[in-house]
Every structure is written in C-alpha cells, then in structure tokens.
C-alpha cells in the first residue's frame, strides 16, 4: 500500500505543489500590498485589488481542486481504462481502496494547513511573538484540557474526512453499475445515501441521543469535558459510518466491477 500511495502522491504533487506555493506567495505579497489600499495612486490601488482577488481565488481553488482531483483520480484509476492495469497489480482490493483514501486524506490535510498558514501570513504577520506565546500560556491555564480538546478536534476532523471520502467511493461504486451516465448515477447515489443517513439520524438516533443527554448531569460537568464527550461521540459516529460505507464499496469493487 505504501508504494501505491507513493505513486499517487508523486502524481498529485505535480499539481498541488505549485498551487500551494502560489497561494502562500500571494498571501505574502498581500501582506505588504494591503497597506497601499488607501493610496491615491490608481495603479497601486489596482495592483493591490488584483493581488487580493488572485489570493482569494487561489485559496478557494485549493478546496475545489482538491475535491475534484480526489474524485477524478479515483474514477480514472479504478473505473476507466486505467482500471484494467490497476486491478492487475498484486495487491488486494483493501490496499487499493485505502491507498486512495489515505492519499486523499493527506491532500485534504495539507491543503487545509496551507490555507491556515496563508491566513496567518495575511492576518497575524506583525503579531509580537512574546505576546502570542504569553496568550497561549494563559489560554492553556484557563482551559486545563485544551490540548486534549485540540487533539480530539483534529482526530474527529480526520475520521470525518475519511468517512466522506469512502462515501464518495461507495457512490462511484454504485454509479458504475449503471450502463449509461455513470457520473450522474454516482451523484444520485451520493445524494440518496446522504438523505438516507440524515433520515436515520433524525428519526432514530436523535431521539435516543436526546434521552441520553437528559439523563446526564451536564450542569455539573466542565465545559471542556462536555465538548470532549461530544467530539468522542462524533468520532465514533464517523467511524461507524466509515465501516457502513466501506464494506458495500469493497464488495462492489471486488464482485461487481464493470469497467468502461
């Protein structure tokens, strides 16, 4: 699986490294040109506005390009002509699916980090480091479990991302069963699965969760303890959904594959 991820990441970096570096570079340029916004020089004003627009477009394109690339790369390598080569590799279907999913996760995580870094460059470039460190220390003292909460937030986000990626794969696995308009069928499958999941939550799980919440003594619990418990529930939910989505997708790719 490591080799599969290496080749997928190597191919992805040809697209994403210029995009990531370009976004950071535009954020850095904007950090200096934003002070020229109220200049009377029209050329400088135009340049300032242009660079800001380019940065916003680049930041938004990171999210859009990442999603499109994940879908397009999986479709091309698993369901199109390239799939004939992919499924002749001496690896199991689990390795193929998880290598794609983990590669997608890495791209999403790095894209998010680049987006956050670009905002930090743009917004807090002039923040005094000593004051910032003191603020973090005071924040850590005020919230005794802030590090655990931060870890829980990161883990929950990672599991939720994997869950959504597997849902996309399941949708494409169902869509490839159609004889025509497979992309449309995949989109339809994604929408229907999402609606079904939401319905199960609202009709079955939400009332149960409300009853459990009423039976617990939340007023006597620390705010961070409540938040950590909620994050743990969300993470468990994402793990369960990942399994619910993964095994049907695995079965379809292993037993019902219909390459174009």
N, C-alpha and C positions, 0 to 999 in steps of 0.2 A: 504493500500500500504506500510505503514511503516513496518508492520510485514513481508510482503513478502521480502522487502529489507533486513530486519534483518537476516532472514534465509539464503538468498542468500549471504550476506556479511560474515556471520559466516562460511559458507561452503568455500567461496573463501579465507578467511584468513588462513585456514589450509595450503594452497599452497603458498600464496603470502607473508605472514609474514616471513617465512624462506628465501624466495627469496630476499625480500627487505633488511632484516637484513644481509644476506650473502653478498649482493652487497656492502652495506655500510662498512661492516667489511673488505672486500677485498680492498676497496678504502683506508681505514685507514692503512692497512698493507702495501699497495703500497706506501703510503705517506712516510713511513720510509725506505722501502727497495729500493726505486728508487735511493737513494744516494749510494747504493752499486753497481750500474751498471758497474762502471769502475774499480771495484776491481779486483785484479789478482787472487783471489780465485775462481776457476771454480765452486765449489759447491754453493757459494753465487751468482755468476752470473746466474747459472741455476735456483736457487730458485727465484731470482729477476724476471727473464723472465717468469717462471712458474706462479708466483703470478700475474704478469701483464696480461698474457694470460687469466688466470681464471677471472680476473676482467672484461676484455673486453667481454668475453663470457657471464658473468653474466649480464653485462649492456645490451648487445644485447638481451639476453634471456628474460629480463623484457618486452621488446616491443613485442617479438614474442609470449611469453607465455600469455601475456595479451590479444592479439588479438585472439589467438587460444582458450583461455578459454572463452572469450565472445561468440564466435561462438558455441563452443562445449556445453557450459552450456545452451544457449538458445535452441539449437537443441534438446538436451536431455530432457529438462524440458517442451518443448512446442510441439515437433513434434514426439517424440518417445513414448515408453510405459509410461514413467513418465507423459506424457501429459494427459493421462486419469485421473490421480489424480489432476494435475494442474487445469484442466477445471471443476473439481467438487467443487473447492473452492468457497465460497460465495462472490466472487468479480467479477467485470466486466472485460471485455477484456482490457479496457483502463488502469485499475490498473495493470493488468498483464504485459502489454507491457511497461508501463512507469516504473514500478518497475525494470524490466530487464534493461531498457535503463539507468536509473539513477544509478543502481548498476554498470553497465559497465562504466559510466562516472566517478564514484568515483574511480574505479580501474585504469582507464587511468590517472586521475589527480594525484593520489598518486604515481603511477609508474613514472610519469614524474617528480614529486617532488623528489622522491628517486634518479632518475638518475641525476638531477641537483645537489642535495646535495652530491652525490658521486663525481661528478666532482669538486665541491667546496672543498671537503676534499682533493682531489688529487692535485688540482692546486693552490688554494689560502690559504692553511693551514697556511703559515707563513706571510701572509699579516698583516701589522700593523693595528689594529682596528681603531685607531685615524685617520690614513691617509685614511682608507677606508671610514669612516664617513665624513671626510672633502671632499673627492671625490664625495660622494653622494650629499652633500650640494651644492657644486659647480655645479654639474650636474643639480640639481633642479633649481638653479638660472639661468643657461644658457637656459634650456628648461622650460619655465614658466608652461607649461601644461603637464609635463612629467608624473605626477601621473594619470591624466585623460587618457593619451595615454596608460599607463601600464594597467589601468583598462579596456580600450577598447580592448587591445590585449588579455587579459585574457578572457573577455566575448566572444569575437569573436572565440577564440580557443574552449571554452566550447560549444558554439552553433554549431560550425563546427563538433566537436566530436559527439555530439548528432545526428546531421544530418547524419553522416556516419554510426552510429550505427543503426538508423532507416532504412537507405538504406540496410544494411545487413539483417535486419529483413524482409523488403519487398522482398528482393531477396530469402530468405528462404521460405517466404510465397508463392511466385510464384513457387519455386522449388518443394514444397510439392504437387503441383497439378499434377506433373508427376507420372506415375505409377512405373517407374524404374529410377535408377540413380538420385536420388533426390539431392544429394550433387552436382553432376555435373550440373544438371539443375539450381541449386541455383547459382553456379559460373557463368554459362552462362547468367542468368538473371541479375546478378550484372554487368557483362561486358556490356551487351546490354543497361542497364539503364544508365550506366556511359557514354557510347558512345552517346546515345540519348541526355543526358543532355549537354555534350560538344558541340554537333552539334547545339542545340538550342542556346547556348551561342554564338558560333562563327558566326552563320548565322543571328540570330535575335537580340540578346541583345547587342553584341559587337558593331555593327554599331550605335545603339541608344546611348550607353554609350559614344562613341567617339564624337558624335554630341553634347551631353550634356557637355562633357569636353571642347570642343572647344568654347562653348557659355559662359563658366565661366571664370572669370578673375583670374586664378591661380597665375600669377606672383605677384599680389597684396596681396596674402594670405600668412600667416605664414606657414612655413613647417609643424609644428605640426598640424595646422588646416587642412591642406590638408590630412595629414596622418590619423587624426581622422575621417575626412569625408570618406576616403577610407575604413577605418575599419568599420564605420557605414554601408556603402553600403554592404560590405562583410557579416556583421552580418545579415542584412535584407535579403540578398540573401540566407544565410544558414537557416534562419527562414522559408522563403517561401518554400525552398526545403524540409525542415523537414515536413511541412504540406503536400506537394505534395506526399512525400513518405509514410507518416504516415496513411493517410486515406485509400488508397488502401490496405495497410497491415492490418489495422484494419478490413476492410470489409472481406478480405480473411480469416483471423483467426476466424472471427465471423460467416461467412456464408459458407465458402468453405473449412473448415478444414478437412483434410484427414490424420489421424494419422496412423503411421506404426504399 
